[in-house]
Amino acid sequence: MAMMLTALEVADGDRVLEIGAGTGYNAALLAHRLGDDDLVTTVDLDPEITESARRHLAAAGYHPAVVTGDGARGVPGRAPFDRIIATCTLRVVPRAWLAQCRPGGRILMPLATGLVALTVRDAEHAEGRFLHTPAYFVPLRGAERRETEAQGLGGVPQRARGDDLFRFLLALTRGSLDPQEAYALWERENAPLRERYGITVSGERAWAWLDDPEGPYAWPLTG
């Protein structure tokens, strides 16, 4: 959590939206850092979770906005935000978040067993790279799921099957590369680290890429 908050690069006066209220601890850290409860909003789909988070926050002396709702839709009534941080994994970048983020804002979200930091240009465009660290979170709507479990790994050497970077590539290119194609790329590029991958959202398109958003290795993101 500390690493994610550092990567979020919060500055004084920033308005922050957290997707996934949890116990309220992360929202408390943000409220403490910013010194103003009104700058922090946290949202969760489950009313029991938001009520519990609200109680925990109040007991700690913090009173940010705690909202019950679908995190994928953001919280338009509290926008615009300078920073959005998600503590649940997603398959795509919700367009509502871009629309609710100020130009130059930053979105930090788990995707495909990694953490991607996006810089928002406007309501239709955002781009950024993955951080070096792996990240495993419960999916946005709370259903337990492993991104690569359903994919057959026949023909892929055992050393690759168990490699975290290979499984990240499988999750990121889900539906675009079969395991054998992913393995060929993984070997050809010498097991590329997460930092070499990125995400671009441009209008109706959204894609993942290796090294260059306009380069030869790019795969559409689908929900």
Buried (B, 14 or more C-beta within 10 A) or exposed (E): EEEBBEBBEBEEEBBBBBBBBBEBBBBBBBBEBBEEBEBBBBBBBEEEBBBBBBEBBEEBEBEBBBBBBBBBEBBEEBBEBBBBBBBBBBBBBBBBBBBBBBEEBBBBBBBBBBBBBBBBBEBBBBBBBBBEEBBEBBBBEEEEEEBBEEBEBEEBEEEBBEBEBBBBBBBBBBEBBBBEEBBEBBEEBEEBEBEBBBBBBEEEEBBBBBBEBEEEBBBEBEE
